């Protein structure tokens, strides 16, 4: 995919990319509400990695990883930009390493970490699997 914007315009466009309230996050929030789960909160800035959702009592942190921004192995081939490739590879690799670091810190502190790929929230069968993972984690977390 060729970049048809000037560098300054591209920079402005990238700054406008939201970190909160994204479509995948809203899909997750709607799923949790539909599951009638209680005790969760959004965008927990006080928890390592700022999870998109936390169940504090059960020590569960849920992250929704954007396929482009986090280098989804399933979608990666489709999403690689043609221009400024080194920049994007460095940025995406840094995001991957940060996610691993956050996972490790959370696990060391007794948290269960659930990572959901953006594309998983689009398919009904995969949403069912996500629901099961969350329910299992909550059940295990309440018995600690």
C-alpha positions in Angstrom: 0.0 0.0 0.0 1.6 3.2 -1.1 1.5 6.3 1.1 -0.2 9.2 -0.7 0.3 11.7 2.2 3.2 14.0 2.9 5.2 13.1 6.0 3.7 16.0 8.0 0.2 15.0 7.0 0.8 11.3 7.8 2.2 12.3 11.2 -1.0 14.4 11.9 -3.2 11.5 10.8 -1.3 9.0 13.1 -1.6 11.3 16.1 -5.4 11.2 15.6 -5.5 7.4 16.0 -7.4 6.7 19.2 -6.0 4.6 22.0 -9.3 4.3 23.9 -12.9 3.8 22.8 -11.9 1.9 19.7 -14.4 -0.2 17.8 -12.8 -3.5 19.1 -12.9 -2.2 22.6 -16.6 -1.2 22.2 -17.3 -4.7 20.9 -15.7 -6.2 24.0 -17.6 -3.9 26.3 -20.9 -4.8 24.6 -20.0 -8.5 24.9 -19.3 -8.2 28.6 -22.6 -6.2 29.1 -24.5 -8.9 27.1 -22.9 -11.6 29.3 -24.4 -9.6 32.3 -21.0 -9.7 34.1 -20.5 -7.3 36.9 -17.4 -6.0 38.6 -15.3 -4.9 35.6 -14.0 -1.5 34.6 -12.7 0.0 31.5 -9.2 1.4 30.7 -7.5 0.7 34.0 -4.7 3.2 34.0 -3.6 2.1 37.5 -2.8 -1.5 36.4 0.4 -2.5 34.5 -0.1 -2.1 30.8 -3.4 -0.2 31.2 -5.7 -3.1 30.3 -8.8 -2.4 28.3 -10.9 -4.2 31.0 -10.1 -5.4 34.5 -11.9 -7.6 36.9 -10.1 -6.3 40.0 -11.5 -8.7 42.5 -10.6 -11.8 40.4 -7.3 -10.2 39.2 -8.1 -10.6 35.5 -6.7 -8.1 32.9 -8.1 -8.2 29.4 -6.4 -6.5 26.4 -7.8 -6.0 22.9 -4.8 -6.0 20.6 -5.3 -4.2 17.2 -4.1 -6.6 14.5 -2.0 -3.9 12.8 -0.5 -2.3 15.9 0.4 -5.5 17.6 1.6 -7.6 14.6 -1.2 -10.2 14.5 0.3 -13.3 13.0 -3.0 -14.1 11.3 -3.5 -10.7 9.7 0.1 -9.5 9.5 0.7 -10.4 5.8 -2.4 -8.3 4.8 -1.5 -5.3 6.8 2.2 -4.5 6.1 2.7 -1.1 4.7 4.9 -0.6 1.6 6.4 2.7 2.6 8.5 3.4 5.7 8.6 -0.3 6.4 11.5 -0.2 8.8 9.7 2.4 11.0 6.6 0.3 11.2 8.4 -2.9 11.9 10.3 -1.2 14.8 7.1 0.2 16.1 5.1 -3.0 15.9 8.0 -5.1 17.3 8.2 -2.6 20.3 4.5 -3.0 20.9 4.9 -6.8 20.9 7.8 -6.6 23.4 5.8 -4.2 25.6 2.8 -6.6 25.6 5.1 -9.5 26.6 6.7 -7.4 29.4 3.3 -6.3 30.7 2.0 -9.9 30.6 5.0 -11.1 32.6 4.7 -8.4 35.3 1.0 -9.0 35.6 1.5 -12.8 35.9 4.2 -12.3 38.5 1.7 -10.3 40.5 -1.0 -13.0 40.4 -3.1 -11.7 37.5 -4.7 -13.7 34.8 -4.0 -12.1 31.4 -6.4 -12.5 28.4 -5.3 -11.1 25.1 -7.9 -10.8 22.3 -7.0 -10.0 18.7 -9.1 -7.4 17.0 -10.2 -9.9 14.2 -11.4 -12.4 16.9 -14.2 -10.0 17.9 -15.6 -9.9 14.3 -16.5 -13.6 14.1 -19.4 -15.1 16.1 -17.7 -18.5 16.7 -14.5 -16.7 18.0 -16.6 -14.4 20.2 -18.1 -17.6 21.8 -14.6 -18.8 22.5 -13.7 -15.4 24.1 -16.8 -15.6 26.3 -15.8 -19.0 27.5 -12.2 -17.9 28.2 -13.5 -15.0 30.3 -16.0 -17.1 32.2 -13.4 -19.7 33.0 -11.0 -17.0 34.2 -13.6 -15.5 36.4 -14.6 -18.9 37.8 -10.9 -19.6 38.6 -10.4 -16.1 40.0 -13.3 -16.4 42.4 -11.8 -19.6 43.9 -8.4 -18.2 44.7 
